[in-house]
Amino acid sequence: MSWWSNLLSGGSGSDSKAPDYYEEGANLLREEKFHEALTSFRLALRDSPNDTDVLQQIAVTYTHIGMSDEAVRTYRRVLELKPHASGAHYGLAFLLLQRGGADEAVAHLRSFLARPPRTPGAERHVAHARFTLAELTGEGEALAESPRDV
């Protein structure tokens, strides 16, 4: 049982199985319990300080709670460790756009699209990145409808 579940249930935490803080954080993030998710991800990071999957989830969580400076720093850390991390390029691009950093955002969108994720559901992110890149650069033809409408 994880620390968060122990706290809520009053459990002793004497389970023989080590808690999976990453999985717990992912579940809490899906439930939009952002601060709790952040705590779980930080505990997961304690066990594996350079885990880029954990770091990316921390950056996503920071974004959800409005800590964009921390999200940017965390995405940059992911890219130091794993330069082709598509999720970090994607997240960083849109945070930079919010700050007016279009040139750097374009570079990250291009990096994302050079190695797009192949996971189920990634198509909408790829379409969104293509649409945004086309709008920013005028390269190619912008999609007739926004990817959010697809």
ZADO-224166 format. One record per residue: residue number from 1; chain; z, x, y of N, C-alpha, C in turn. Coordinates in pm, 1 decimal. Each point is the difference from the previous one (the first is absolute). Layout:
@torpa=NUM, fivo=A, nzz=Z, nxx=X, nyy=Y, cazz=Z, caxx=X, cayy=Y, czz=Z, cxx=X, cyy=Y
...
This chain:
@torpa=1, fivo=A, nzz=0.0, nxx=86.1, nyy=-117.1, cazz=0.0, caxx=-86.1, cayy=117.1, czz=0.0, cxx=90.2, cyy=122.7
@torpa=2, fivo=A, nzz=-76.7, nxx=-34.4, nyy=100.3, cazz=-13.1, caxx=82.8, cayy=118.7, czz=118.6, cxx=-17.1, cyy=93.0
@torpa=3, fivo=A, nzz=6.1, nxx=87.4, nyy=98.6, cazz=112.2, caxx=-6.3, cayy=94.4, czz=0.0, cxx=-132.9, cyy=73.6
@torpa=4, fivo=A, nzz=-119.3, nxx=-49.2, nyy=38.5, cazz=-8.0, caxx=-124.3, cayy=77.0, czz=41.7, cxx=-118.7, cyy=-86.3
@torpa=5, fivo=A, nzz=-49.1, nxx=-2.8, nyy=-121.8, cazz=38.1, caxx=-107.5, cayy=-91.8, czz=148.7, cxx=5.6, cyy=-30.5
@torpa=6, fivo=A, nzz=52.9, nxx=121.3, nyy=-16.5, cazz=144.2, caxx=15.5, cayy=-22.7, czz=79.9, cxx=-55.1, cyy=116.7
@torpa=7, fivo=A, nzz=-43.8, nxx=30.8, nyy=118.6, cazz=70.7, caxx=-45.7, cayy=118.6, czz=1.9, cxx=-152.1, cyy=6.7
@torpa=8, fivo=A, nzz=-115.2, nxx=-61.4, nyy=-25.2, cazz=-9.9, caxx=-145.5, cayy=8.2, czz=74.1, cxx=-70.5, cyy=-112.9
@torpa=9, fivo=A, nzz=-0.7, nxx=60.5, nyy=-118.2, cazz=60.8, caxx=-67.2, cayy=-115.1, czz=143.9, cxx=42.5, cyy=-25.5
@torpa=10, fivo=A, nzz=44.4, nxx=104.5, nyy=68.0, cazz=134.8, caxx=49.9, cayy=-24.5, czz=9.4, cxx=80.4, cyy=-127.7
@torpa=11, fivo=A, nzz=-114.8, nxx=42.2, nyy=-52.7, cazz=-2.6, caxx=75.6, cayy=-125.0, czz=58.8, cxx=138.5, cyy=16.7
@torpa=12, fivo=A, nzz=27.9, nxx=61.7, nyy=-112.0, cazz=64.3, caxx=131.1, cayy=1.3, czz=-99.8, cxx=113.6, cyy=6.1
@torpa=13, fivo=A, nzz=-125.2, nxx=-29.0, nyy=-32.9, cazz=-99.7, caxx=106.1, cayy=1.5, czz=11.8, cxx=92.8, cyy=-119.0
@torpa=14, fivo=A, nzz=61.6, nxx=-44.4, nyy=-106.8, cazz=21.4, caxx=86.4, cayy=-115.4, czz=-113.0, cxx=-10.5, cyy=-101.8
@torpa=15, fivo=A, nzz=-113.6, nxx=-54.7, nyy=39.6, cazz=-114.0, caxx=-7.6, cayy=-91.4, czz=-40.9, cxx=140.9, cyy=-40.6
@torpa=16, fivo=A, nzz=-44.1, nxx=16.0, nyy=-123.6, cazz=-39.4, caxx=131.5, cayy=-47.6, czz=-136.5, cxx=40.7, cyy=54.6
@torpa=17, fivo=A, nzz=-81.3, nxx=-95.7, nyy=37.1, cazz=-133.1, caxx=28.3, cayy=52.2, czz=8.5, cxx=32.9, cyy=149.2
@torpa=18, fivo=A, nzz=-66.0, nxx=108.1, nyy=39.0, cazz=-1.6, caxx=38.4, cayy=141.5, czz=-77.2, cxx=-104.9, cyy=79.1
@torpa=19, fivo=A, nzz=45.6, nxx=-30.2, nyy=119.9, cazz=-69.5, caxx=-101.0, cayy=80.4, czz=-136.5, cxx=49.6, cyy=45.2
@torpa=20, fivo=A, nzz=-93.8, nxx=-91.5, nyy=8.6, cazz=-132.9, caxx=30.5, cayy=51.3, czz=-4.4, cxx=-48.2, cyy=144.5
@torpa=21, fivo=A, nzz=38.4, nxx=88.9, nyy=90.7, cazz=8.2, caxx=-37.1, cayy=140.6, czz=-136.6, cxx=-32.4, cyy=59.2
@torpa=22, fivo=A, nzz=-103.2, nxx=68.1, nyy=-50.0, cazz=-134.7, caxx=-28.8, cayy=49.9, czz=-39.2, cxx=-144.0, cyy=-32.7
@torpa=23, fivo=A, nzz=18.6, nxx=-38.4, nyy=-124.8, cazz=-35.1, caxx=-136.3, cayy=-41.9, czz=82.4, cxx=-102.7, cyy=76.3
@torpa=24, fivo=A, nzz=127.3, nxx=30.1, nyy=15.7, cazz=86.4, caxx=-89.8, cayy=76.0, czz=-49.9, cxx=-13.5, cyy=144.5
@torpa=25, fivo=A, nzz=-36.0, nxx=112.7, nyy=61.5, cazz=-51.2, caxx=-3.1, cayy=136.6, czz=-128.0, cxx=-80.7, cyy=10.4
@torpa=26, fivo=A, nzz=-88.5, nxx=17.6, nyy=-98.1, cazz=-125.8, caxx=-75.3, cayy=0.3, czz=26.5, cxx=-150.1, cyy=-10.4
@torpa=27, fivo=A, nzz=93.7, nxx=-37.8, nyy=-84.6, cazz=34.9, caxx=-142.4, cayy=-12.5, czz=59.6, cxx=-53.9, cyy=129.5
@torpa=28, fivo=A, nzz=88.9, nxx=76.1, nyy=60.8, cazz=61.3, caxx=-43.1, cayy=126.4, czz=-103.6, cxx=-8.4, cyy=111.9
@torpa=29, fivo=A, nzz=-94.6, nxx=92.7, nyy=-0.3, cazz=-107.0, caxx=-2.9, cayy=99.9, czz=-83.5, cxx=-126.8, cyy=-15.7
@torpa=30, fivo=A, nzz=-32.8, nxx=-35.7, nyy=-124.2, cazz=-75.6, caxx=-123.8, cayy=-24.9, czz=77.6, cxx=-122.9, cyy=46.1
@torpa=31, fivo=A, nzz=132.1, nxx=7.9, nyy=-9.3, cazz=85.3, caxx=-110.9, cayy=44.0, czz=27.1, cxx=4.3, cyy=150.9
@torpa=32, fivo=A, nzz=-60.4, nxx=96.9, nyy=67.0, cazz=15.7, caxx=20.3, cayy=144.7, czz=143.9, cxx=30.7, cyy=40.1
@torpa=33, fivo=A, nzz=70.6, nxx=65.0, nyy=-89.1, cazz=134.8, caxx=49.9, cayy=29.4, czz=-16.3, cxx=147.9, cyy=36.0
@torpa=34, fivo=A, nzz=-50.7, nxx=21.3, nyy=120.9, cazz=-47.6, caxx=131.9, cayy=38.8, czz=110.1, cxx=105.7, cyy=8.3
@torpa=35, fivo=A, nzz=111.8, nxx=-32.1, nyy=58.6, cazz=106.6, caxx=99.9, cayy=12.8, czz=57.2, cxx=37.5, cyy=-136.3
@torpa=36, fivo=A, nzz=13.5, nxx=-98.3, nyy=-87.2, cazz=47.6, caxx=26.9, cayy=-134.7, czz=-101.9, cxx=84.0, cyy=-76.9
@torpa=37, fivo=A, nzz=-127.9, nxx=-32.7, nyy=18.1, cazz=-106.3, caxx=77.3, cayy=-64.9, czz=3.6, cxx=145.1, cyy=47.1
@torpa=38, fivo=A, nzz=17.6, nxx=18.4, nyy=129.1, cazz=5.3, caxx=134.9, cayy=55.3, czz=113.8, cxx=80.2, cyy=-63.0
@torpa=39, fivo=A, nzz=114.1, nxx=-62.4, nyy=-16.2, cazz=112.9, caxx=68.4, cayy=-63.9, czz=-35.0, cxx=40.4, cyy=-143.0
@torpa=40, fivo=A, nzz=-61.8, nxx=-89.8, nyy=-74.5, cazz=-37.8, caxx=32.1, cayy=-138.0, czz=-102.9, cxx=112.1, cyy=-4.4
@torpa=41, fivo=A, nzz=-99.6, nxx=-6.0, nyy=87.4, cazz=-100.7, caxx=106.8, cayy=2.4, czz=62.7, cxx=134.3, cyy=37.8
@torpa=42, fivo=A, nzz=94.7, nxx=-1.6, nyy=92.0, cazz=67.5, caxx=125.4, cayy=37.0, czz=78.5, cxx=56.2, cyy=-117.9
@torpa=43, fivo=A, nzz=60.9, nxx=-87.3, nyy=-78.8, cazz=69.8, caxx=46.7, cayy=-120.2, czz=-99.4, cxx=57.8, cyy=-101.0
@torpa=44, fivo=A, nzz=-115.4, nxx=-61.7, nyy=-13.3, cazz=-103.8, caxx=53.0, cayy=-89.0, czz=-47.1, cxx=136.1, cyy=49.7
@torpa=45, fivo=A, nzz=-11.7, nxx=14.0, nyy=130.5, cazz=-45.6, caxx=125.9, cayy=58.9, czz=102.7, cxx=111.5, cyy=-21.8
@torpa=46, fivo=A, nzz=125.9, nxx=-36.0, nyy=-2.4, cazz=105.8, caxx=98.0, cayy=-24.9, czz=-21.2, cxx=67.0, cyy=-135.7
@torpa=47, fivo=A, nzz=-44.2, nxx=-77.2, nyy=-97.5, cazz=-24.4, caxx=54.1, cayy=-133.8, czz=-129.6, cxx=80.2, cyy=-7.9
@torpa=48, fivo=A, nzz=-94.0, nxx=-30.6, nyy=88.3, cazz=-131.1, caxx=64.9, cayy=-3.2, czz=-53.1, cxx=11.2, cyy=143.4
@torpa=49, fivo=A, nzz=45.6, nxx=101.4, nyy=74.9, cazz=-25.1, caxx=7.8, cayy=144.4, czz=-146.6, cxx=6.3, cyy=43.3
@torpa=50, fivo=A, nzz=-88.7, nxx=44.0, nyy=-86.4, cazz=-140.8, caxx=11.1, cayy=38.4, czz=-89.2, cxx=-102.1, cyy=-69.6
@torpa=51, fivo=A, nzz=57.9, nxx=-108.0, nyy=-45.9, cazz=-76.8, caxx=-104.3, cayy=-68.2, czz=-80.3, cxx=-77.6, cyy=104.0
@torpa=52, fivo=A, nzz=-130.6, nxx=18.4, nyy=-1.9, cazz=-84.5, caxx=-62.3, cayy=102.3, czz=-5.7, cxx=-151.6, cyy=-13.2
@torpa=53, fivo=A, nzz=16.7, nxx=-52.2, nyy=-120.5, cazz=2.4, caxx=-145.9, cayy=-15.7, czz=122.0, cxx=-58.9, cyy=70.3
@torpa=54, fivo=A, nzz=114.4, nxx=64.0, nyy=-18.6, cazz=122.1, caxx=-46.8, cayy=66.0, czz=-14.4, cxx=13.6, cyy=151.4
@torpa=55, fivo=A, nzz=-50.8, nxx=113.7, nyy=44.8, cazz=-17.0, caxx=21.5, cayy=144.1, czz=-93.3, cxx=-104.0, cyy=61.7
@torpa=56, fivo=A, nzz=-107.9, nxx=-34.1, nyy=-69.8, cazz=-90.7, caxx=-101.8, cayy=53.4, czz=68.4, cxx=-135.4, cyy=10.4
@torpa=57, fivo=A, nzz=81.1, nxx=-33.8, nyy=-98.4, cazz=71.1, caxx=-127.8, cayy=6.9, czz=102.7, cxx=0.5, cyy=113.1
@torpa=58, fivo=A, nzz=60.5, nxx=114.0, nyy=25.0, cazz=91.3, caxx=11.8, cayy=114.1, czz=-76.8, cxx=-21.8, cyy=129.5
@torpa=59, fivo=A, nzz=-118.5, nxx=59.5, nyy=11.2, cazz=-81.6, caxx=-18.1, cayy=120.6, czz=-39.3, cxx=-146.4, cyy=18.7
@torpa=60, fivo=A, nzz=-37.9, nxx=-65.9, nyy=-107.5, cazz=-34.0, caxx=-142.9, cayy=6.4, czz=121.0, cxx=-79.8, cyy=48.1
@torpa=61, fivo=A, nzz=115.5, nxx=32.2, nyy=-55.1, cazz=122.4, caxx=-71.3, cayy=38.0, czz=33.6, cxx=24.2, cyy=146.4
@torpa=62, fivo=A, nzz=-10.5, nxx=125.2, nyy=44.5, cazz=21.9, caxx=29.7, cayy=141.5, czz=-93.1, cxx=-83.8, cyy=87.7
@torpa=63, fivo=A, nzz=-123.5, nxx=-13.0, nyy=-40.8, cazz=-96.7, caxx=-78.8, cayy=77.1, czz=45.8, cxx=-145.0, cyy=10.2
@torpa=64, fivo=A, nzz=46.1, nxx=-54.8, nyy=-110.0, cazz=45.0, caxx=-139.8, cayy=-0.7, czz=119.2, cxx=-24.6, cyy=90.8
@torpa=65, fivo=A, nzz=85.7, nxx=99.6, nyy=15.9, cazz=118.8, caxx=-21.6, cayy=83.1, czz=-17.5, cxx=56.0, cyy=140.9
@torpa=66, fivo=A, nzz=-123.0, nxx=36.3, nyy=34.6, cazz=-29.7, caxx=41.0, cayy=136.5, czz=35.1, cxx=143.8, cyy=33.4
@torpa=67, fivo=A, nzz=22.9, nxx=81.7, nyy=-99.8, cazz=31.6, caxx=141.1, cayy=23.4, czz=-127.9, cxx=82.4, cyy=-14.5
@torpa=68, fivo=A, nzz=-94.4, nxx=-23.0, nyy=91.9, cazz=-132.4, caxx=60.0, cayy=-14.5, czz=0.9, cxx=151.9, cyy=14.7
@torpa=69, fivo=A, nzz=86.9, nxx=56.1, nyy=83.3, cazz=6.2, caxx=146.3, cayy=11.0, czz=37.6, cxx=62.3, cyy=-134.1
@torpa=70, fivo=A, nzz=98.8, nxx=-58.6, nyy=-65.5, cazz=42.6, caxx=50.2, cayy=-130.0, czz=-109.2, cxx=-20.6, cyy=-104.8
@torpa=71, fivo=A, nzz=-69.9, nxx=-113.3, nyy=9.1, cazz=-109.5, caxx=-26.2, cayy=-93.8, czz=-109.4, cxx=105.2, cyy=15.8
@torpa=72, fivo=A, nzz=-36.3, nxx=30.4, nyy=124.0, cazz=-103.3, caxx=101.7, cayy=25.0, czz=44.6, cxx=134.8, cyy=-56.7
@torpa=73, fivo=A, nzz=122.8, nxx=39.5, nyy=28.5, cazz=50.7, caxx=128.1, cayy=-51.9, czz=-1.7, cxx=2.0, cyy=-153.1
@torpa=74, fivo=A, nzz=35.8, nxx=-111.1, nyy=-59.9, cazz=4.8, caxx=-5.0, cayy=-146.0, czz=-139.8, cxx=4.9, cyy=-59.8
@torpa=75, fivo=A, nzz=-94.1, nxx=-73.5, nyy=58.2, cazz=-138.7, caxx=8.6, cayy=-48.7, czz=-53.3, cxx=142.6, cyy=14.6
@torpa=76, fivo=A, nzz=31.9, nxx=65.5, nyy=110.6, cazz=-45.5, caxx=138.7, cayy=18.7, czz=61.2, cxx=91.9, cyy=-106.6
@torpa=77, fivo=A, nzz=124.1, nxx=-24.6, nyy=-35.7, cazz=64.9, caxx=78.5, cayy=-105.2, czz=-71.2, cxx=-21.5, cyy=-133.7
@torpa=78, fivo=A, nzz=-35.8, nxx=-123.5, nyy=-28.7, cazz=-75.4, caxx=-28.5, cayy=-122.9, czz=-129.0, cxx=81.0, cyy=-1.0
@torpa=79, fivo=A, nzz=-69.8, nxx=1.9, nyy=112.8, cazz=-128.2, caxx=70.8, cayy=6.3, czz=17.1, cxx=151.3, cyy=-7.5
@torpa=80, fivo=A, nzz=114.7, nxx=51.9, nyy=42.9, cazz=28.3, caxx=143.0, cayy=-20.5, czz=10.1, cxx=29.9, cyy=-149.2
@torpa=81, fivo=A, nzz=64.7, nxx=-88.7, nyy=-71.9, cazz=21.4, caxx=18.9, cayy=-143.9, czz=-122.3, cxx=-34.8, cyy=-82.9
@torpa=82, fivo=A, nzz=-74.3, nxx=-99.6, nyy=45.5, cazz=-114.0, caxx=-51.5, cayy=-77.2, czz=-109.5, cxx=-40.7, cyy=99.7
@torpa=83, fivo=A, nzz=-84.3, nxx=95.7, nyy=39.7, cazz=-97.1, caxx=-23.9, cayy=107.7, czz=-97.2, cxx=-115.7, cyy=-22.9
@torpa=84, fivo=A, nzz=-22.1, nxx=-38.0, nyy=-123.4, cazz=-95.6, caxx=-107.9, cayy=-27.1, czz=68.4, cxx=-132.6, cyy=-31.9
@torpa=85, fivo=A, nzz=124.8, nxx=-15.4, nyy=37.3, cazz=72.9, caxx=-124.9, cayy=-26.6, czz=-60.3, cxx=-112.3, cyy=83.5
@torpa=86, fivo=A, nzz=-80.1, nxx=-82.4, nyy=-64.0, cazz=-75.3, caxx=-102.1, cayy=73.8, czz=90.4, cxx=-98.4, cyy=72.4
@torpa=87, fivo=A, nzz=109.4, nxx=-39.7, nyy=-62.0, cazz=91.0, caxx=-95.0, cayy=64.0, czz=59.5, cxx=54.9, cyy=128.3
@torpa=88, fivo=A, nzz=30.2, nxx=128.7, nyy=0.7, cazz=55.4, caxx=62.5, cayy=120.2, czz=-105.1, cxx=5.3, cyy=110.4
@torpa=89, fivo=A, nzz=-124.2, nxx=31.3, nyy=-35.9, cazz=-107.1, caxx=0.6, cayy=100.8, czz=-17.4, cxx=-139.4, cyy=59.6
@torpa=90, fivo=A, nzz=1.7, nxx=-100.5, nyy=-84.3, cazz=-18.4, caxx=-138.3, cayy=45.1, czz=113.7, cxx=-42.4, cyy=92.8
@torpa=91, fivo=A, nzz=122.7, nxx=16.2, nyy=-45.3, cazz=114.5, caxx=-41.6, cayy=80.6, czz=7.7, cxx=74.9, cyy=131.5
@torpa=92, fivo=A, nzz=-22.4, nxx=130.4, nyy=-5.1, cazz=5.6, caxx=82.0, cayy=120.6, czz=-110.2, cxx=-39.2, cyy=97.8
@torpa=93, fivo=A, nzz=-118.3, nxx=-28.5, nyy=-50.7, cazz=-111.0, caxx=-38.8, cayy=88.2, czz=36.3, cxx=-121.6, cyy=84.4
@torpa=94, fivo=A, nzz=56.7, nxx=-100.3, nyy=-62.3, cazz=29.1, caxx=-122.5, cayy=75.1, czz=120.1, cxx=15.8, cyy=92.5
@torpa=95, fivo=A, nzz=94.9, nxx=84.0, nyy=-36.2, cazz=110.0, caxx=28.9, cayy=92.7, czz=-52.0, cxx=76.5, cyy=121.5
@torpa=96, fivo=A, nzz=-90.7, nxx=94.5, nyy=-23.8, cazz=-57.4, caxx=75.8, cayy=111.4, czz=-82.8, cxx=-89.8, cyy=91.1
@torpa=97, fivo=A, nzz=-71.1, nxx=-94.3, nyy=-57.7, cazz=-76.8, caxx=-95.4, cayy=81.4, czz=91.2, cxx=-80.0, cyy=91.6
@torpa=98, fivo=A, nzz=114.4, nxx=-40.9, nyy=-50.5, cazz=95.4, caxx=-75.2, cayy=82.0, czz=47.1, cxx=82.4, cyy=118.6
@torpa=99, fivo=A, nzz=0.9, nxx=130.9, nyy=-15.0, cazz=45.5, caxx=90.3, cayy=105.6, czz=-113.6, cxx=46.3, cyy=90.2
@torpa=100, fivo=A, nzz=-120.7, nxx=-42.2, nyy=-29.4, cazz=-114.0, caxx=42.0, cayy=80.3, czz=-64.1, cxx=129.4, cyy=-47.0
@torpa=101, fivo=A, nzz=32.6, nxx=45.8, nyy=-118.1, cazz=-55.8, caxx=123.8, cayy=-53.5, czz=-123.4, cxx=-24.9, cyy=-83.6
@torpa=102, fivo=A, nzz=-103.2, nxx=-54.2, nyy=62.2, cazz=-120.1, caxx=-41.4, cayy=-73.6, czz=-70.7, cxx=116.2, cyy=-68.6
@torpa=103, fivo=A, nzz=-10.8, nxx=114.9, nyy=66.5, cazz=-73.2, caxx=111.9, cayy=-60.5, czz=65.3, cxx=46.7, cyy=-129.7
@torpa=104, fivo=A, nzz=131.2, nxx=16.7, nyy=3.7, cazz=69.8, caxx=42.6, cayy=-121.0, czz=-2.8, cxx=-110.9, cyy=-105.2
@torpa=105, fivo=A, nzz=7.5, nxx=-124.1, nyy=44.2, cazz=-6.2, caxx=-113.0, cayy=-93.1, czz=-133.8, cxx=-2.0, cyy=-73.0
@torpa=106, fivo=A, nzz=-107.9, nxx=26.4, nyy=72.4, cazz=-133.4, caxx=3.7, cayy=-61.3, czz=-3.3, cxx=104.9, cyy=-110.9
@torpa=107, fivo=A, nzz=56.3, nxx=116.6, nyy=25.9, cazz=1.7, caxx=105.8, cayy=-101.6, czz=76.3, cxx=-45.3, cyy=-124.7
@torpa=108, fivo=A, nzz=110.9, nxx=-68.6, nyy=19.9, cazz=78.0, caxx=-46.3, cayy=-115.5, czz=-70.2, cxx=-114.4, cyy=-73.4
@torpa=109, fivo=A, nzz=-67.6, nxx=-87.2, nyy=72.9, cazz=-76.9, caxx=-106.0, cayy=-66.4, czz=-111.7, cxx=61.1, cyy=-84.6
@torpa=110, fivo=A, nzz=-65.4, nxx=102.2, nyy=53.6, cazz=-106.6, caxx=67.0, cayy=-76.7, czz=57.4, cxx=66.1, cyy=-125.3
@torpa=111, fivo=A, nzz=115.6, nxx=62.6, nyy=13.8, cazz=63.9, caxx=62.0, cayy=-117.0, czz=36.9, cxx=-105.2, cyy=-103.7
@torpa=112, fivo=A, nzz=52.2, nxx=-112.2, nyy=46.0, cazz=33.6, caxx=-109.9, cayy=-91.0, czz=-124.5, cxx=-48.1, cyy=-73.6
@torpa=113, fivo=A, nzz=-107.8, nxx=-22.1, nyy=73.2, cazz=-122.2, caxx=-53.5, cayy=-61.0, czz=-71.8, cxx=102.4, cyy=-87.4
@torpa=114, fivo=A, nzz=24.4, nxx=128.4, nyy=23.4, cazz=-60.3, caxx=103.7, cayy=-84.1, czz=57.1, cxx=-3.8, cyy=-141.9
@torpa=115, fivo=A, nzz=125.0, nxx=-44.2, nyy=-12.1, cazz=66.2, caxx=-10.7, cayy=-131.1, czz=80.6, cxx=-128.7, cyy=-4.2
@torpa=116, fivo=A, nzz=-68.9, nxx=-112.1, nyy=-1.1, cazz=73.2, caxx=-127.5, cayy=4.5, czz=77.7, cxx=-24.3, cyy=-129.0
@torpa=117, fivo=A, nzz=108.2, nxx=-74.6, nyy=9.9, cazz=76.8, caxx=-31.2, cayy=-121.3, czz=-80.6, cxx=-89.8, cyy=-92.8
@torpa=118, fivo=A, nzz=26.5, nxx=11.4, nyy=-126.9, cazz=-71.5, caxx=-79.3, cayy=-101.3, czz=91.6, cxx=-104.4, cyy=-63.8
@torpa=119, fivo=A, nzz=111.3, nxx=-25.5, nyy=62.7, cazz=97.1, caxx=-93.6, cayy=-56.2, czz=-40.6, cxx=-144.1, cyy=28.6
@torpa=120, fivo=A, nzz=47.1, nxx=-93.0, nyy=-81.9, cazz=-29.7, caxx=-141.1, cayy=25.7, czz=53.3, cxx=-40.7, cyy=138.0
@torpa=121, fivo=A, nzz=-80.3, nxx=-72.9, nyy=71.7, cazz=40.7, caxx=-46.2, cayy=132.6, czz=-33.2, cxx=96.6, cyy=111.9
@torpa=122, fivo=A, nzz=-46.8, nxx=119.8, nyy=-33.7, cazz=-29.5, caxx=99.8, cayy=103.4, czz=-126.4, cxx=-33.7, cyy=78.7
@torpa=123, fivo=A, nzz=-83.1, nxx=-88.2, nyy=-54.3, cazz=-127.5, caxx=-30.9, cayy=65.3, czz=19.5, cxx=-51.1, cyy=142.2
@torpa=124, fivo=A, nzz=103.8, nxx=-79.7, nyy=21.9, cazz=19.3, caxx=-54.5, cayy=134.5, czz=37.5, cxx=109.4, cyy=99.4
@torpa=125, fivo=A, nzz=73.2, nxx=102.1, nyy=-46.6, cazz=34.7, caxx=111.9, cayy=87.9, czz=-123.8, cxx=84.9, cyy=29.7
@torpa=126, fivo=A, nzz=-83.3, nxx=19.2, nyy=-100.6, cazz=-123.7, caxx=75.1, cayy=19.2, czz=-90.2, cxx=-74.0, cyy=98.4
@torpa=127, fivo=A, nzz=-14.7, nxx=-130.9, nyy=-17.7, cazz=-82.5, caxx=-79.7, cayy=91.6, czz=56.3, cxx=4.6, cyy=141.8
@torpa=128, fivo=A, nzz=130.9, nxx=-8.6, nyy=12.9, cazz=64.1, caxx=5.7, cayy=131.8, czz=-24.2, cxx=135.7, cyy=65.7
@torpa=129, fivo=A, nzz=11.3, nxx=107.5, nyy=-77.5, cazz=-24.1, caxx=134.3, cayy=53.5, czz=-145.5, cxx=15.6, cyy=43.5
@torpa=130, fivo=A, nzz=-93.8, nxx=-48.2, nyy=-81.6, cazz=-142.4, caxx=8.6, cayy=36.7, czz=-28.8, cxx=-78.0, cyy=127.5
@torpa=131, fivo=A, nzz=52.3, nxx=-120.0, nyy=7.7, cazz=-19.8, caxx=-85.6, cayy=116.9, czz=56.4, cxx=67.5, cyy=125.1
@torpa=132, fivo=A, nzz=120.8, nxx=52.4, nyy=-10.4, cazz=64.6, caxx=64.2, cayy=114.5, czz=-75.4, cxx=125.4, cyy=41.1
@torpa=133, fivo=A, nzz=-41.6, nxx=80.4, nyy=-96.4, cazz=-76.0, caxx=120.8, cayy=30.4, czz=-131.0, cxx=-34.9, cyy=69.8
@torpa=134, fivo=A, nzz=-68.2, nxx=-102.2, nyy=-48.4, cazz=-125.5, caxx=-42.4, cayy=63.3, czz=24.3, cxx=-46.8, cyy=142.9
@torpa=135, fivo=A, nzz=108.5, nxx=-72.1, nyy=22.0, cazz=32.4, caxx=-44.9, cayy=135.8, czz=30.4, cxx=117.0, cyy=92.4
@torpa=136, fivo=A, nzz=68.6, nxx=99.7, nyy=-51.1, cazz=41.0, caxx=113.9, cayy=82.4, czz=-114.7, cxx=94.9, cyy=30.7
@torpa=137, fivo=A, nzz=-89.9, nxx=16.7, nyy=-94.7, cazz=-103.0, caxx=102.8, cayy=14.2, czz=-138.6, cxx=-55.8, cyy=26.8
@torpa=138, fivo=A, nzz=-19.8, nxx=-127.0, nyy=-31.5, cazz=-133.6, caxx=-56.7, cayy=10.7, czz=-89.8, cxx=45.3, cyy=-113.5
@torpa=139, fivo=A, nzz=55.0, nxx=76.8, nyy=-94.3, cazz=-78.3, caxx=45.8, cayy=-114.4, czz=-19.3, cxx=-114.3, cyy=-97.2
@torpa=140, fivo=A, nzz=-116.8, nxx=-13.5, nyy=-50.4, cazz=-25.8, caxx=-107.6, cayy=-94.8, czz=9.2, cxx=-133.0, cyy=70.4
@torpa=141, fivo=A, nzz=-8.3, nxx=-101.8, nyy=-74.0, cazz=9.5, caxx=-131.9, cayy=59.2, czz=135.2, cxx=-60.2, cyy=-29.9
@torpa=142, fivo=A, nzz=67.1, nxx=-45.9, nyy=103.2, cazz=129.1, caxx=-65.9, cayy=-19.8, czz=-22.6, cxx=-123.9, cyy=-84.6
@torpa=143, fivo=A, nzz=93.5, nxx=-28.2, nyy=-84.5, cazz=-10.9, caxx=-118.3, cayy=-84.5, czz=-8.6, cxx=-125.3, cyy=85.2
@torpa=144, fivo=A, nzz=-75.1, nxx=-96.1, nyy=-45.8, cazz=-17.1, caxx=-124.5, cayy=75.5, czz=131.5, cxx=-74.2, cyy=15.3
@torpa=145, fivo=A, nzz=84.8, nxx=10.6, nyy=-100.8, cazz=129.8, caxx=-65.9, cayy=9.8, czz=109.5, cxx=102.0, cyy=-25.7
@torpa=146, fivo=A, nzz=111.8, nxx=-22.8, nyy=56.2, cazz=113.0, caxx=89.5, cayy=-16.1, czz=41.3, cxx=4.1, cyy=-146.2
@torpa=147, fivo=A, nzz=42.0, nxx=117.3, nyy=-50.8, cazz=44.4, caxx=7.6, cayy=-139.4, czz=119.5, cxx=-90.2, cyy=-27.8
@torpa=148, fivo=A, nzz=73.6, nxx=-39.4, nyy=102.5, cazz=113.2, caxx=-89.7, cayy=-20.5, czz=-48.4, cxx=-139.0, cyy=-38.6
@torpa=149, fivo=A, nzz=-126.7, nxx=-30.9, nyy=32.3, cazz=-55.5, caxx=-131.2, cayy=-31.7, czz=-62.4, cxx=-3.5, cyy=-138.7
@torpa=150, fivo=A, nzz=-12.3, nxx=116.0, nyy=-63.7, cazz=-65.6, caxx=8.7, cayy=-130.3, czz=92.7, cxx=-46.9, cyy=-107.4
